[in-house]
Amino acid sequence: MNQDLWELDAVGQAELVRSGAVSALELVDAAIERIEKLEPVVHALASADFDAARKKAQARPAGPLGGVPFLIKDLLAYPGHKHTFGSRLFRENVAQAGSPYSDRFDAAGLVTLGKTTTSEFGLLGSTETRLAGITRNPWDLGRSAMGSSGGSAAAVASGMVPMAHASDGGGSIRIPASACGLFGFKPGRRRSVTTGYLDPFELLVEHCVSRTVRDSALLLSLTEDLDGPAGLPRIGYVDRPLDRRLRIGVYTTTLLGRGPDADVKRSLEQATRLCVDLGHEVVEAPPPPIDGAPLSHGFFTLVGSAMHELARMMEPMLGRPVGEEDFEPFTLALIEQYRSEPEGARARAEAAFTRAAEQMLVYMAGYDVLLSPTMSVAPFELGTLSPELDQELLIRGMGVIAGYTCIHSITGAPAMSVPLGSSESGLPIGMQFAAPLGQEATLLGLAYQLEAAAPWRHRWPTATSAARERASRAVLG
């Protein structure tokens, strides 16, 4: 039976290059061919430099993932590529340098083809911007790929590349992975080498979205900071299923008191039965003892603070105040809201985060792993989280999609979305598994078990299948 390159994960593609079955240039050319067919349908790319990618491939890049085509979310600098943050303010910005983190991509042998779309500064959970336009979900072109790593998720789900860089500060790896039927792993805080960005709130982590667990696990081992969090074990390359029984707590209510929709609840019940069948102790857990309303307000206070500081920094360079020609309405509204807050608002938000993190870590200590949906709903229709909408409406919508995910960014604990469910109409529904600090290896070992018991890598979206098949290239007889 013939097998096409786009059906292989990153590890599989790299093995072909090492064996001499294909060259790095052939891999890259095949990916470019797929992108040229799929991009007009999905619109996952913010920018591309195919000539530079071909030159790198011709140089036969070494490394564990040598020659594998790759895409980087447009919140991370990569030398010579556009770096817009999804904002018109930086539409002409080109990164002159990368970071220790992006250097690890090069050391791994990955070949960067371009940058993927993101919501402006990663603020919203849908990838729809005035700068780049709308990114569509490959499973239903009228639905959102979610965000803020929506471009990366859409690219991988449609078969452009086997995995792509993503980042997560409240759910931005896990939520798009859930919406697009992918594996989305959020490492714990300070697990990876630095990107060089100042993150005073320590919410943001970098990693990827992928079709297989082994791709994600290998990339994590290649980007891990060996001088990472004190007192926590190194992760290394987790390459096999877990060999012990876990105590898994299952809960259904978000921090804002919302329960899952019917399709999501049914998928959670299926995931629960799967964990029991795998031999784990699965128990019903009470909802986390945390009031999500202050956290939601605090989150957008902190984001507004960061955008306020950015505006202050840029205005002397522009020679004028930032305005609608620079920032989207939602970003401007957050800045105005922050400026209207009473004195000490940022400090109160940080204190609320600290209290919630302490409470959540105590709650998590009773379990090896927590299981919940990734989102309480199936992927939204496009326009539901458009940055043109009213600020309060958007904040409520963000509460709906991030009600399960945000707390694990606040604690800094590892979490993952696993594509175990689907709606009646066939849309993917991810299940979130989270573990206490330092337990990335536990989650990855569990993910291998789930992947073997309920395989998902051969499920492809039908909405983009025709374009993908026209761009396929058979390589194995």
N, C-alpha and C positions, 0 to 999 in steps of 0.2 A: 504494500500500500504506500502510495506517495505521501510525503509529509511536507508541508509548506513551512517556510521560515517563520512566518507570523504565528504559527501554532506552538513554536518552541519558546520556553522561558529563557531568561538571560543566561542562566547556567548552561542550558542546553545549547544555546547559540555559541557561547564561549567554547564549549567542548568541540563543536564543529570546526571552529577556527584552529584550535590547538591540534586537532587531528589532521588538518589539511583538507578536510572535505569542502570547505568554502574559505574564502579569504575575508579579511575584515572589510575590504572594499566591497565585496559582493554583499555582505550583510548590510552595510550602510546604503548601498544603492537600492537594495530591496526595500529597506525602510523608507527611503526617500520616495520610491515609486508608490508605496502604500499611502504615505502622507499626501502626495499630490492627488490621489484619488479620494481620500477620506476627508481631508481638511476642508474642502468646500461644503461638505455635509455636516461635519461636527464642529469645526472651528475651535480647535484646541490649542493652536499655536499663537503666541504673541509676536514672535519673530523667529527667523531661521537663518542659518548660514551654512548651506549645503556644500559650498565650495571648500570652506575650511574643514568641514567634517570629512570630505573625501580626501583632502590632503593628509589629515591625521590618520585616516584608515590606511592610506597608501604607505604610511610610515610603519605599519604593522605594530600597533600599540601592544605592549606587554602587560601582564597583570592577570589576576584571576578572572576578570571579565573582559579580557582583551578583545577589542573589535566590536563589542556590543553597542548598538545605537541607543542613545539616551537623550532625554529631555529634562530641562531644569526649570522649575517654577520661577516665574518672573518676580519673585521677592528676594532671590539670592543672586549675588553678583557672580558672573563668570566672564573671564577676560575676553574682550573683543565682541561681546554680545550686548544687545540692548538690555537695559536695566531700568524698566519704567515703573515698577511697583504697581502696575495696573492703573497708573494715574497720568492724566494729560500734562501735569506739571513736569513730568520727567520723560515726556514722549521722545526726546532726542538724546537722552542720556545713554552713553555706552560705557560699560565697566572697563576700566583700565587694568584692574587687578582682581584676583579672586580672593580666596581665604584659605586657611588651613583645611577647612571642610571641603571646599570645591577642589582643592589640591588632591584630596583623597580619591575623588572621582577619576582624576587623571592617572593617579597611581594604580587604580584598579584596572585601567585600560579602557574605560568607557569612552565612547565617541559622542560628544555632545553635538546634536543637530540643531538645537534651538531652544527657545524659552516657551513655557506654557502659560496660558492665560490664568489670571487670578482676579478676584475682586479687588477694588482699589485698596491698597495697603493691607489686603487680607481681612478687611473689616466685616464683610457680609458673607453669609453662607450660601450665596449663589453667584456664579461667575458671569455677570452681566455688567459691562462697563461702557461708559461713553468713549473710552479710548479704543478698546478692542472689539466691542460688540458682544454678541451672545454666544456662549458655549453651550452646545446641546448634548443631552444625554444620549449616548449611542443606543440605549435600549428603547427609547421613545423620544423622537426628535422634538416633540412638544414639551418635554420635561427638562428640568434643570439637572446638570451634572453636579449641582450643589457647589460648595466652596469651603474655604477659599482655594483649595487645590483642585478646582473643577477641571481645569485644562489638562492637568497631569492625569487625572482619573479618566477623562474622556479619551485621551490619547492611548492609554493602555487598554482600556475596555474595547476600543474599536480596532485594536491590533496595529497601531502605528509603531509602537515600540513595546518591548516586553515588560519594562518597568520604567518609572519616571520619578524624579525627585519631587518631594512634597514636604510641607511643613504644617505644624499643628500647634495652635495656641489656645484652643478651646473645643477642637473637634475637626479641624480643617484637613487632617489626613483621614480620620475615621468616617466622617460624614460623606464626603465624596466617594470613598471606597464602598460604603454601604449602598449608595445610590447607583453605582456603576458596576456592582457585582465583583468587587476586587478584594484582595487582602490588604488591609491598611493597619500598619503597626506604628504605634506611638511609643518611642523609647521613653525611659524616665529622664528626669531633669539632669543635665550636665553629663549625659552618657556619651555624647559625640564631641569631636573636636570643635573648636570655635569657628563660627562664621565671621567673627570680627565685629558683629553688631552688638550694640549696647541694648540689653533687655533688662531694665531695672525690675520688672515684675516677675521675671523668670518663668514665663508661661510658655514661650515658644521653643519647640524642639524641631529638629530636621530629620527626615528620613525619606521614605518612598511609598508609592503604591505599586503593587505587583500582582501578577496572576498566581504566583506560587509562594509558599512559605519559604522555601529554600532561597529564593532570590532575595527576599527581605532579610532573612537571617544572615546571608553572606554579606550583603551590603552593610548591615549593622556591624558586623565584625570588622569590616574594612574601614569604617568611619569612627569606630569606638575610640574614645579618649582613654588611653591606658593609665592616665593619672586622673581618672574620673572621680566620682563622689567618694569621699572618705568613708571607710567602713563598709562599703558595699562590694560584693564580689565582682570580678570582671566577667563579662558575658562570653567573649570569644565567639567562635562559630558553632552555633547550635544546629546540628545536622541530623537529629533523630528524634523520634517521638519520646514523650515522657514515659518513664518506667515506674511511676508510683501513682497511688490513688490520691485524688484531691478532694477537699471539702469545698464544694461550690455553692455559694449563696446566690439565690435568684430573687431579683426584685423587679417590680413593674412600674413604680410611680416615680416620675421625674422630680427634681428638686423644686419645681414649680407646681407640683401636685397633679400633673397630667398623666393619664394612663395611656397605653398604646392603643392605636386603632385596631380594628378586627384582624386585618391581614398580618399586622406586626405581632399581635398577641398570639395568633396561630403559629407564626414562625418561631416565636419564643418557646411555645410549648413543644414544638418539634425539636428545637435545639436542646431543651431540657431533657427530653427523652433520649436524645443521642448521647448526652453526657452520662446518663444513667447506664445506657447500653455499653458505654466504654468502661464501666466499672467505677465511676466516681460517686462519691456521696454527694447528693444534690439535695439541698434543703431550702425551704422558703425563707427568705430574709425580709425583715421589715424594711420599709423605705429608709434611706439614710436620714439621720436626725438633724437635717440642715434646712434652714429656710432659704430658698433660692432667690427670693425677691431682693434682699440686700446685696446678694452676690451679682445679680443681673445689673442692678444700678451701679454697683461698684465697678463691674467690668467695663461698662461704657463710660464711667467717670475716668478710669485709667486710660482707656483708649482716647477719650477726648483730650485728656492731659497730654498724651503723646502727640496727637495731631496739632494741638495748640503750640507745643514746643517746635514742631516742624514748621508750622506757619511762621512763627517768630524768627526762625533761623533763615527762612527763604525770603522773607519780605525785603530785607536790605539788598539782597541780590537782585530781586525783581524790580526794586525801586517803587513798589506799590504794595498795597495789601493783597493777600491771596483772595481769589474770588471764584465765581462760577466758571470762569474760563480755565481754572486750574484744578479745582476739587469738585467732586460730585456733591449733589445736594445733601446726601446723608452724612458725608464727611464734614461739610460745613456746619450742619446742624449739631453734630457732636462737639465741634469746637465751640459753638455758641452756648451749648448747654453747659459745657465745662466752665466757660468764662462767667456764667451766671450762678454757679454753685457757691454756697457760703465758703468762707475761708476754712481750710482744713479738710476739704472734701477728698482730696487724694489720700491723705493720711488715714481717714476713716475707711476708705475703700481698701487700702492695704491691710488695715487691722481686721476688716471683715474677712478678707481672704485668709489671713493667718489663722483666725479662729476656725473657719470652715475647714481648712486643711487639717488642723489638729483634731477636730471632731471626726472627720472622714477617716483619718488614719487609725484612730481608735476603733471605729466601726469596722474597718476592713480587717483588723487584727483577728477577728473571729472566723475568718475564712482564708483559704488559700487563694481563691479566685472569686470574683463577683461576676455574675452574668446578668445582663439586661439587654434590651434592644439597643442598637446604636442610635436610632431615631424613633420617635413615637409614631411617625407617619411614613408612608412611601414617598419617593421623590416628588417635590412640588412641581406644578406646572410653571413654565417660564413666565416671568413677570411677577410672581408671588413675592419675591424678595428683590425686586428691582430697586436700585438706589434712588430712583426718581420718586418713590413713594414716601408717604408721611413717616417721620422718624419713629413715632410711637408704634405705628403699625409694623414697621420693620423690626423694632426691638421685641415686640410680642412674637413675631415670626421666628426670630432667632431663638427665643426661649423655647419654642416648640421643637426646633430641630436639635438644639444643643443641651436639652434638659438632662440627658444622661451623660454627655461627654465632658462638659466643661469642668466638672469637679475634679476629674483626674488630671487635668492640666493645672488646676490650682494646687493639688497635692504634690504634683511632680511625679506621680506614680505611673508605671507603664500600663498601657491598655491597647486593645486591638479590636478592629472590626473584621468579622469573619463572614463571608457570603454564604450563609446557611439557609436563607429563606427567600420567599418570593410572594408577591401579591397574586390575587386571582387573575390579574391581567398580565402577569409575567414579569413585573418589575422586580429588580433585586431588592432584598431586605437583609441588611447586615445585623449580626448579633455582636454586642460588645462584651469582651472579657477583660477584666482589669485585675491587677494583682498588687500586693503591697510593694513598697519601695525595694528596689534591688532584685525583683523577681522576673526580669525579662526572660530569662531562660525557661522558667516555668511556663510562661505564656506561649513561647515559641514551641516548646515541647508539646503542649496541649494542642496548639494549632496544627502540628504535624499529625496528631491523632485524628483531629476533626477532618483534616484534608483527606486522609486515607479512608475514613469511614463514610464521608459524604463529599466525594470529589466535585470540584467546581471548575477546574481549569479548562475543561473542554466545552463549557457553556459560553456561547458567544451571542451577542445581541443581534437580533434579526434586522433591526432598523438600518444597520450599516453593512450587513453581510454582502449585499450585491457589490458595493464598491470595494470591499475588502477582497472578495474573491477575484475581481478583475485585476487586482494588484498582487495576487499571490504568485509565488515562485516555488515550484517543486524542486527539492534538492536531494531528497533521499528516495531511493528506489526500494 
